[in-house]
Amino acid sequence: MAKIENHKYSVEEAFRDCFYIVPDYQREYVWQDKEVQQLLDDIDEQIDGKANREYFIGMVLVSPSSQKNTFEVIDGQQRLTTFFLLLCSLKKLFHGEPQYQTISGLISASYTSNQGETKTSLKLEPRYENAGEVMAKIVEMEDEPQATRNGIEASGITSFGSLENLLNAYSTIYAHLLKKHADKAALKKYWGYLANNVVFIQISTDLGNALKIFETINERGVGLNSMDLLKNLLFTNVEAEDFGHLKTEWKKITKPLEKAKQKPLRFLRYFLMASYKIQNDRSDYIVREDEIYDWLTKKENAADCEYEEKPFQFVRKITESVDHYLAFNKGYGNHGGDSVAMKNLGLLCGPAFSLHFVLLLAASNFPKALFDHFVTQLESFLFYYIFTKTPTKELERNFSVWADELREIGSEKNKKAQKEKLNAFINTRFQKSMSAKDADLTDSMKRYSLGSMQKYRTRYLLAKISQHVDMAYKGIKTERSLEDYIELQIEHILPDKPKKAFATEFAEKYPGLDYNLIKNKLGNLTLLEKPINIVIGNDFFEIKKPEYAKCKCYLTSSIAGITKVGKNTSTTRINEKLLSFDNWTPEEIDRRQTMLIGLVKDIWRLSDLEVA
């Protein structure tokens, strides 16, 4: 068994006796102001209590490198890095004082290399991205934070993400010391306590054993999230010489998510539910974010994922899903190109709903035509659920189970059988659920007003109806982007902000009716170009009506009058479902709302693929 050593260090002892390396395969510096400030406040609290007792900050796990007294940090780098930045701040503030030289020796020191060369190195050297350059510049400049930031920018060192976190932490620490320990006596007292009374246990063992210990002490997610623990889990299953390769592959997962500002744990949860059969004690087929690591380390799940035998293959599978996940978020299809169906789905779901990515990821290997068809059906299905405000808990369980069925459809090699299976899935899963909610949707649409849902969803609703009417009116079969409709303004036919004369007349005609309630009903809303909207303002319907006739959207222009063209054409068929109006009253608003409900049922419905 590998030798395991442990030693209690104070901050001064640790940085005097040891050189620390944060290897590039480890998690980068992620502490924000909240965590840095909490550590500083905790130390202040100990000092203010006039306690001479030690303040224990936990354990640091390291692995010795080939260079004497030099250790790779496996766990504890967030604290060690913060303390190193604290030393840098203290060095600046103690300039010209005896403490300056002592602290300087804790920040960098000379040593003799294995080749007999005298070298100078930082006592803590992060090796991920450009972190080493940023840290070296902080030490070299020995300046206040803003000047340091300016110097780093001037030197051309790129700083973002974790590198920005380093600079922010330095600023937080420096500001804290100036505010809380401004005079030299207070600063000396602070340094004395930090140097001698802030302690940790350093456990040192060989790299393989250190990673195993790291996994054990973090198996409940203490201090790390499931993404970090999964990364470490993979490193325990590759040889040390492959660490660099694995690190490069892992960044293909994390960097794109970080750049797109997507939550890694949300993605990882959806990936697992989309890619594997989920079993748990609750029998709900769901993996929560805080359960990901426990799920992965169960023997049967580890065997299913095959990350122990084939870690690189597992990582590539995640990477492919990241590519799809980000493409879907941008409105692209499963082949990377623009997708009207996916953009429409995005407009419906918006930022408030993302659970459907479980199904999209599960179906991502469908042939393009099948995938696009599936997305269109999914849009109709989700419309029923979202516009009836069904709790997502009902969907979450179903989606995990349905993902298993979609993967099976995706693996079908016979094209005809694949289409048949997809049709059966849509009819069994989507149609059955939508039929059960048909009455709920009708009731929801009867009561629908501008405040019923987020405004972007009301805009989506009106845009889809307007496009549907225009397609029928012009005889267009292929659905196009909703972009032109989304850019239009939502018009209140009964004015949103009525003129005084109008408000007075309405109150006299309809005593007891709530004007605000009436004006926001779906039947009173339509889409209109901005120039026309500006012209008509908040006037009477009689004045607005001729302007509505000029609108390019037939749903709006038909309010002023139906355009009759031919017999038994798509235009005549849509005309039969539209209404025009001579007057605009609360009763007419209700009539138009009923008309729109009929169109809703025509638009958000399912269709089968043709099976040749």
NORJO-V730227 format. One record per residue. N is the residue number from 1. RES is the residue in one small letter. PSI is psi in degrees with one decimal (* if undefined). OMEGA is omega as a letter, one per 30 degrees, with the letter a starting at -180 (* if undefined). Layout:
n: (N/N)
res: (RES/RES)
psi: (PSI/PSI)
omega: (OMEGA/OMEGA)
This chain:
n: (1/2/3/4/5/6/7/8/9/10/11/12/13/14/15/16/17/18/19/20/21/22/23/24/25/26/27/28/29/30/31/32/33/34/35/36/37/38/39/40/41/42/43/44/45/46/47/48/49/50/51/52/53/54/55/56/57/58/59/60/61/62/63/64/65/66/67/68/69/70/71/72/73/74/75/76/77/78/79/80/81/82/83/84/85/86/87/88/89/90/91/92/93/94/95/96/97/98/99/100/101/102/103/104/105/106/107/108/109/110/111/112/113/114/115/116/117/118/119/120/121/122/123/124/125/126/127/128/129/130/131/132/133/134/135/136/137/138/139/140/141/142/143/144/145/146/147/148/149/150/151/152/153/154/155/156/157/158/159/160/161/162/163/164/165/166/167/168/169/170/171/172/173/174/175/176/177/178/179/180/181/182/183/184/185/186/187/188/189/190/191/192/193/194/195/196/197/198/199/200/201/202/203/204/205/206/207/208/209/210/211/212/213/214/215/216/217/218/219/220/221/222/223/224/225/226/227/228/229/230/231/232/233/234/235/236/237/238/239/240/241/242/243/244/245/246/247/248/249/250/251/252/253/254/255/256/257/258/259/260/261/262/263/264/265/266/267/268/269/270/271/272/273/274/275/276/277/278/279/280/281/282/283/284/285/286/287/288/289/290/291/292/293/294/295/296/297/298/299/300/301/302/303/304/305/306/307/308/309/310/311/312/313/314/315/316/317/318/319/320/321/322/323/324/325/326/327/328/329/330/331/332/333/334/335/336/337/338/339/340/341/342/343/344/345/346/347/348/349/350/351/352/353/354/355/356/357/358/359/360/361/362/363/364/365/366/367/368/369/370/371/372/373/374/375/376/377/378/379/380/381/382/383/384/385/386/387/388/389/390/391/392/393/394/395/396/397/398/399/400/401/402/403/404/405/406/407/408/409/410/411/412/413/414/415/416/417/418/419/420/421/422/423/424/425/426/427/428/429/430/431/432/433/434/435/436/437/438/439/440/441/442/443/444/445/446/447/448/449/450/451/452/453/454/455/456/457/458/459/460/461/462/463/464/465/466/467/468/469/470/471/472/473/474/475/476/477/478/479/480/481/482/483/484/485/486/487/488/489/490/491/492/493/494/495/496/497/498/499/500/501/502/503/504/505/506/507/508/509/510/511/512/513/514/515/516/517/518/519/520/521/522/523/524/525/526/527/528/529/530/531/532/533/534/535/536/537/538/539/540/541/542/543/544/545/546/547/548/549/550/551/552/553/554/555/556/557/558/559/560/561/562/563/564/565/566/567/568/569/570/571/572/573/574/575/576/577/578/579/580/581/582/583/584/585/586/587/588/589/590/591/592/593/594/595/596/597/598/599/600/601/602/603/604/605/606/607/608/609/610/611/612)
res: (m/a/k/i/e/n/h/k/y/s/v/e/e/a/f/r/d/c/f/y/i/v/p/d/y/q/r/e/y/v/w/q/d/k/e/v/q/q/l/l/d/d/i/d/e/q/i/d/g/k/a/n/r/e/y/f/i/g/m/v/l/v/s/p/s/s/q/k/n/t/f/e/v/i/d/g/q/q/r/l/t/t/f/f/l/l/l/c/s/l/k/k/l/f/h/g/e/p/q/y/q/t/i/s/g/l/i/s/a/s/y/t/s/n/q/g/e/t/k/t/s/l/k/l/e/p/r/y/e/n/a/g/e/v/m/a/k/i/v/e/m/e/d/e/p/q/a/t/r/n/g/i/e/a/s/g/i/t/s/f/g/s/l/e/n/l/l/n/a/y/s/t/i/y/a/h/l/l/k/k/h/a/d/k/a/a/l/k/k/y/w/g/y/l/a/n/n/v/v/f/i/q/i/s/t/d/l/g/n/a/l/k/i/f/e/t/i/n/e/r/g/v/g/l/n/s/m/d/l/l/k/n/l/l/f/t/n/v/e/a/e/d/f/g/h/l/k/t/e/w/k/k/i/t/k/p/l/e/k/a/k/q/k/p/l/r/f/l/r/y/f/l/m/a/s/y/k/i/q/n/d/r/s/d/y/i/v/r/e/d/e/i/y/d/w/l/t/k/k/e/n/a/a/d/c/e/y/e/e/k/p/f/q/f/v/r/k/i/t/e/s/v/d/h/y/l/a/f/n/k/g/y/g/n/h/g/g/d/s/v/a/m/k/n/l/g/l/l/c/g/p/a/f/s/l/h/f/v/l/l/l/a/a/s/n/f/p/k/a/l/f/d/h/f/v/t/q/l/e/s/f/l/f/y/y/i/f/t/k/t/p/t/k/e/l/e/r/n/f/s/v/w/a/d/e/l/r/e/i/g/s/e/k/n/k/k/a/q/k/e/k/l/n/a/f/i/n/t/r/f/q/k/s/m/s/a/k/d/a/d/l/t/d/s/m/k/r/y/s/l/g/s/m/q/k/y/r/t/r/y/l/l/a/k/i/s/q/h/v/d/m/a/y/k/g/i/k/t/e/r/s/l/e/d/y/i/e/l/q/i/e/h/i/l/p/d/k/p/k/k/a/f/a/t/e/f/a/e/k/y/p/g/l/d/y/n/l/i/k/n/k/l/g/n/l/t/l/l/e/k/p/i/n/i/v/i/g/n/d/f/f/e/i/k/k/p/e/y/a/k/c/k/c/y/l/t/s/s/i/a/g/i/t/k/v/g/k/n/t/s/t/t/r/i/n/e/k/l/l/s/f/d/n/w/t/p/e/e/i/d/r/r/q/t/m/l/i/g/l/v/k/d/i/w/r/l/s/d/l/e/v/a)
psi: (142.7/145.4/133.8/124.1/147.4/147.1/137.0/126.1/141.8/169.2/-44.8/-43.9/-42.5/-49.8/-11.8/-41.7/-18.9/149.9/130.7/134.2/128.2/102.7/154.5/-13.3/-7.4/166.4/141.2/178.6/115.4/-4.2/136.2/-179.4/-37.3/-48.5/-40.3/-47.1/-36.7/-43.0/-44.1/-42.3/-38.2/-41.1/-43.4/-39.9/-39.9/-41.5/-43.8/-27.6/1.6/38.1/134.6/-2.4/158.7/146.2/108.4/123.5/10.4/-152.7/144.8/128.4/124.9/165.2/128.7/140.8/-177.2/-21.2/134.7/137.0/18.5/131.4/139.3/130.2/119.8/-40.6/132.5/6.1/-26.0/-44.7/-46.2/-42.2/-41.4/-41.8/-36.3/-43.2/-32.2/-40.6/-40.4/-40.3/-43.0/-39.0/-44.9/-44.0/-22.5/14.3/128.9/-3.0/159.4/-30.7/-23.5/-47.4/-40.3/-48.1/-35.1/-39.8/-16.5/-14.5/-42.0/153.8/159.4/149.6/165.0/123.1/171.8/-21.2/5.1/9.1/144.1/122.3/153.8/133.5/150.9/147.5/-18.0/120.3/104.4/135.2/14.5/144.0/-129.9/22.3/-38.0/-40.0/-42.2/-45.9/-42.6/-36.6/-38.5/-44.4/-45.1/-43.6/-35.0/60.3/173.2/162.0/-45.7/-41.4/-37.5/-44.1/-43.9/-40.1/-39.0/-41.7/-40.7/-29.1/-10.0/8.5/124.1/129.8/118.7/164.5/-120.9/-30.6/-38.3/-36.2/-38.2/-46.5/-39.9/-40.2/-42.1/-41.5/-43.7/-45.3/-47.3/-44.9/-38.7/-44.6/-40.2/-36.6/-43.5/-25.3/55.2/-44.7/159.2/-36.3/-44.5/-38.1/-38.6/-41.5/-42.5/-48.9/-39.6/-42.5/-44.8/-45.8/-37.5/-29.4/-17.1/114.9/159.9/161.5/124.3/117.7/127.8/128.1/175.5/161.9/-48.5/-44.6/-37.5/-41.5/-37.2/-41.8/-43.6/-44.4/-42.2/-48.9/-18.2/13.9/-15.5/12.1/20.9/115.7/-16.4/154.1/175.7/-27.4/-43.4/-42.3/-36.5/-41.7/-47.7/-38.7/-40.5/-38.7/-28.4/-11.6/12.9/157.9/153.9/-35.4/-14.5/1.5/-44.0/-43.0/-44.5/-39.3/-43.7/-43.1/-38.4/-36.2/-22.4/-16.8/-53.3/-40.6/-47.0/-38.4/-42.5/-44.4/-38.3/0.2/40.7/145.2/117.1/-39.4/-35.6/-46.0/-47.0/-39.2/-46.6/-38.9/-46.5/-44.0/-28.7/-26.6/-19.4/156.1/123.0/124.2/139.2/174.0/-25.1/-13.9/35.1/-0.1/24.5/141.5/120.0/163.1/-40.4/1.0/-3.5/-50.0/-43.6/-39.5/-45.1/-34.1/-3.1/139.3/-46.8/-34.4/-37.8/-40.1/-37.2/-41.7/-27.9/27.1/-18.6/-44.7/-34.3/66.7/-38.8/-35.3/-39.1/-44.3/-41.8/-34.2/-41.7/-42.8/-43.1/-39.3/-35.4/-45.2/-45.7/-44.9/-46.6/-37.0/-43.5/-39.5/-29.2/-2.9/19.0/159.4/-171.3/-5.0/13.0/-6.3/172.2/143.3/114.5/-42.6/-43.0/-37.9/-40.5/-40.6/-39.9/-37.7/-36.0/-49.1/-37.2/-160.3/-9.1/-15.2/128.5/0.0/-24.2/-14.5/-22.1/-46.3/-38.8/-42.9/-38.1/-30.2/8.3/-20.7/11.6/152.7/149.6/-46.9/-40.8/-39.9/-45.9/-41.1/-44.0/-43.6/-40.5/-41.9/-37.6/-37.2/-46.4/-42.8/-47.2/-29.6/-44.7/-42.5/-43.7/-43.0/-7.6/2.7/43.9/132.8/138.5/-18.0/-36.9/-39.1/-37.8/-47.6/-45.5/-43.9/-37.4/-41.4/-43.7/-30.9/-37.5/-40.6/-38.1/-37.0/-36.8/-41.2/-40.8/-29.5/-6.0/125.7/-29.6/118.3/-40.7/-45.5/-35.2/-43.3/-41.1/-41.9/-37.2/-41.0/-43.1/-40.6/-47.6/-40.6/-39.0/-43.7/-51.3/-52.5/-41.4/-44.1/-40.3/-39.3/-38.4/-22.9/6.6/-45.4/-38.5/-39.0/-42.5/-45.4/-41.5/-41.1/-31.9/-34.3/2.2/134.6/177.2/-29.4/3.6/-35.3/178.9/147.3/-33.6/-27.6/-34.6/-39.4/-41.9/-45.1/-50.1/-35.1/-44.1/-41.5/-44.0/-43.3/-43.2/-45.0/-42.8/-40.6/-43.1/-40.9/-37.4/-2.8/27.6/132.5/-33.6/125.2/136.1/-179.7/145.4/0.9/-46.3/-31.5/-38.2/-30.2/-13.8/162.0/148.0/119.3/131.6/114.3/-51.3/119.7/142.9/-44.0/83.0/148.5/158.5/-42.0/-39.5/-46.0/-39.6/-46.2/-41.0/-43.0/-35.5/-39.0/-38.6/68.0/137.3/-14.6/140.3/109.5/-44.1/-36.3/-43.4/-45.4/-25.3/0.6/148.7/-39.0/-19.0/3.0/144.9/174.5/145.0/144.4/145.8/-45.2/-40.1/-39.8/-37.4/-40.6/-45.5/-23.9/-133.0/47.9/-177.2/154.9/-38.0/-32.5/-35.6/-36.1/-48.2/-30.6/-34.1/-35.3/-21.1/-9.8/141.5/-19.5/121.6/-28.4/-37.1/-46.2/-28.2/-16.9/-37.9/-24.0/141.3/133.7/116.2/123.7/116.9/-165.5/140.3/45.7/173.0/-30.2/-46.6/-34.5/-38.3/-31.9/-33.2/-19.0/-1.7/162.4/146.0/165.2/137.3/-32.1/166.7/105.1/168.6/-33.9/-39.1/-34.8/-42.8/-37.5/-43.3/-34.7/-40.5/-40.0/-43.7/-34.7/-40.2/-40.0/-37.9/-45.3/-29.9/-34.3/-53.7/76.8/167.3/158.3/154.0/150.5/143.8/129.8/108.2/*)
omega: (a/a/l/l/l/a/l/a/l/l/a/a/a/a/l/a/a/l/a/l/l/a/a/l/a/l/a/a/a/a/l/a/a/a/l/a/l/l/l/l/l/l/l/a/l/a/a/l/a/a/l/a/a/l/a/a/l/a/l/a/a/l/a/l/a/l/a/l/l/a/l/a/l/l/l/a/l/l/a/l/l/l/l/l/l/l/l/l/l/l/l/a/l/a/a/l/l/a/a/a/l/a/l/l/l/a/l/a/l/l/l/a/l/l/l/l/l/a/l/a/l/l/l/a/l/a/l/l/l/a/l/l/l/a/l/l/l/a/a/a/l/a/l/a/a/l/l/l/l/l/l/l/a/a/l/l/l/l/l/l/a/l/l/l/l/a/l/l/l/l/a/a/a/l/a/a/l/a/a/a/a/a/a/a/l/a/l/l/l/a/l/l/a/a/a/a/l/a/l/l/l/l/a/l/a/a/a/l/l/l/l/l/l/l/a/a/a/a/l/l/a/l/a/l/a/l/l/a/l/l/l/l/l/l/l/a/l/l/a/a/l/a/a/l/a/l/l/l/a/a/l/l/a/a/l/l/l/a/a/l/l/a/a/a/l/l/a/l/l/l/a/a/l/a/a/l/a/l/l/a/a/a/l/l/a/l/l/a/a/l/a/a/l/l/a/a/l/a/a/l/l/l/a/a/l/a/l/a/a/a/a/l/l/l/l/l/l/a/l/l/l/l/l/a/a/l/l/l/l/a/l/l/a/l/l/a/l/a/l/a/a/l/l/l/l/l/l/a/a/a/a/a/a/a/a/l/l/a/a/l/l/a/a/l/l/l/a/a/l/a/a/l/l/a/l/l/l/l/l/l/a/l/l/a/a/a/l/l/l/l/a/a/l/a/a/l/a/a/l/l/a/l/l/a/l/l/l/l/l/a/l/a/a/a/l/l/a/l/l/a/l/l/l/l/a/l/a/a/a/a/a/a/a/l/a/a/a/a/l/l/l/l/l/a/l/a/a/l/a/a/a/a/l/a/a/l/l/l/l/a/a/l/a/l/a/l/l/a/l/l/l/a/a/l/l/a/a/a/l/a/l/a/a/a/a/a/l/a/l/a/l/a/l/a/l/l/a/l/a/a/l/a/l/l/a/a/l/a/a/a/l/l/l/a/a/l/a/a/a/l/l/a/a/a/l/l/a/l/a/a/l/a/l/a/a/l/a/a/l/a/a/l/a/a/l/l/l/a/a/a/l/l/a/l/l/a/a/l/a/a/a/l/a/a/l/a/l/l/l/l/l/a/l/l/a/a/a/l/l/a/l/l/l/a/l/l/l/l/l/l/l/l/l/l/a/l/l/l/l/a/l/a/a/l/a/l/l/l/l/a/a/*)
